[in-house]
Amino acid sequence: MSSTRQDAWTADEDLLLAEVILRYIREGGTQLQAFEEVGRQLSRTSAACGFRWNSYVRKQYKSGIEHAKKQRKEGKKPGKTVQNSEDSNEVQRTEKPLKPELDSSLEIKDVLKYIESLYSAAGSATSNKVEQKQLLERIKELERENVNLANELDRLREDYQVLMDILNRARKMAAEKEEPGSGQQKAKFQMDKYGNLERVE
């Protein structure tokens, strides 16, 4: 979608908008398609073009719209481009602003279709944001679990080292108490369920 400009509409832009829409009416196209074409040419959104047409420009070209609809119904071929002198003179002829009137059923259908597409796009964007938020929360949760596991691993390593130190000291003490050639058996130790060493006879 083309980027939205914040500057005001010029007379030339209004004229281009009217020319394109009248051409689409004569050729049996939809106004939504015309809005999209004008939006590409003017670097505006189709919604901005539609708002400008319905709020201001359409009121200035009532006779041109009726003539274009008549041409479409009669099946007359439109000119090759909107730049021919006959079409340009017709479009440039403005009228006094009239009271706003209800759009035709075709126009309402186009507007509703466009609004539905906006709601659909907004819903999809919202769904993606929710999913992204859930993924970020899951990543943070896994990071916390990783830190906890790393801490637990360090604690187990420390406990293991302490245990090995205790066993080594016990073996050393037992070896020192034995007298060479006495035939005395080596003392044996085992650890109880509370982590204490006890001698095994």
Secondary structure, 3 states (H helix, E strand, C coil): CCCCCCCCCCHHHHHHHHHHHHHHHHHCCCHHHHHHHHHHHHCCCHHHHHHHHHHHHHHHCHHHHHHHHHHHHHCCCCCCCCCCHHHHHHHHCCCCCCCCCCCCHHHHHHHHHHHHHHHHHHHHHHHHHHHHHHHHHHHHHHHHHHHHHHHHHHHHHHHHHHHHHHHHHHHHHHHHHCCCCCCCCCCEEEECCCCCEEEEC
